[in-house]
Amino acid sequence: NAGVTQTPKFRVLKTGQSMTLLCAQDMNHEYMYWYRQDPGMGLRLIHYSVGEGTTAKGEVPDGYNVSRLKKQNFLLGLESAAPSQTSVYFCASRPSGGVSYEQYFGPGTRLTVT
Amino acid sequence: ELKVEQNPLFLSMQEGKNYTIYCNYSTTSDRLYWYRQDPGKSLESLFVLLSNGAVKQEGRLMASLDTKARLSTLHITAAVHDLSATYFCAVDYNTNAGKSTFGDGTTLTVKP
């Protein structure tokens, strides 16, 4: 049981390049989220999904796209990277019901855009 | 829009001392969470508080929730160095999608 995994762990991009971050969870959770964490700003929600085939915008969606073709995977894409997207990206998942509602986080992806 | 404010944002403590971290939020919610983040690491869940008056304790940490005051506290008893970390509170604002708003975090440093 690996929980939530993220690929890659580190990446350096040049301005204008594109990339996809992969999040995978093996807990059969319905809900999945992508956050970015910047120094002193806590976590901000980029996009989220309430189930396979669904996605929705969060607090800071501009410059990002997502897809959830399979329940266990949630992909975050950067179409044309900008230095402002330098950040640590966390994926999280949680069940849609039950006693425990907390989110389970992946290890993070540290992205630098030069 | 739900706002979550933590204070203090930075806390330096001596080992053996007690202190409280506060988490205030702006709109009605009865689901509040505390997470811990070690430097360079991910977040892990500490406490889930689901009702008014809820109190949870683990080791030297105790969390409580007052939904009427829209306030949660994380109390640290007899701090030890291993508690040095950043602590986040998060409040659910959309139970249909399970969305949470996070505070900015409290970075705790426990000194010998």
Interface residues (C-beta under 8 A of the other chain):
Chain A: Y31 Y33 G40 M41 G42 L43 R44 L45 Y48 V50 A56 G58 F90 A92 R94 S96 S100 Y101 E102 Q103 Y104 F105 G106 P107 G108
Chain B: L9 R31 Y33 Y35 K41 S42 L43 E44 S45 V48 L50 F88 A90 D92 N96 A97 G98 K99 S100 F102 G103 D104 G105
